[in-house]
Amino acid sequence: MRLFVALDLPDALRARLAAMASAIPGARWVPAENHHLTLRFIGEVAPDQAEEIDHALAALRGRAFVLTLAGVGTFRKAGRDTQLWVGAARCEPLDRLQAKIETALQRAGLPPERRRFQPHVTLARLNDAPEGKLAGFVQTHNLFRAEPMTVEHFTLFSSRLGKTQAVYTAEVDYPLAPMAVRE
Ligand code: 3AM
């Protein structure tokens, strides 16, 4: 099983992200149903390890929080743009949740994730997309700011390769405790 831990997104937000798709040669746009914010990529695991991962995540205690997606950018690898994304406004509760998930997964026997957590929702994967077009996209959407969303659970997804796109399935939702109500 190929697994990852992520936040799913409200339908209206997915629709808004999907509507940002534009004509950029070499861009493969992620369809609305696949939009998510990855907290931890896990990869291929055996069924008994998947069960341990599930137990570790179920034991994690976290609190709901408000998250706002904002800004756009690209990831570059070896001098090439590989991914176009929408970012997240700075959010300490998100960083704390990600750190707790990392700890839980290491306890479940996974090797540590070495890469820095850069919260993002991938809009498109890029293959030789012209830099000018990407710069134009980033300029157009620089001020993008979504409606704040309340994160009340996180999700263990499985991923299968479909014909044209990966097929993601939400396997388990892990609830977060309700936010404290202000007096
Ligand atoms: O959330 P995004 O779209 O950035 O690219 C994959 C996707 O990231 C990433 O895990 C997320 C859910 O599939 N992914 C796929 N293979 C990976 C790998 N070997 C990977 N991340 C790290 N290492």
Residues whose N, C-alpha, C, O or C-beta is under 5 A from the ligand:
A	BS01	3AM	F4 H36 T38 F41 H120 T122
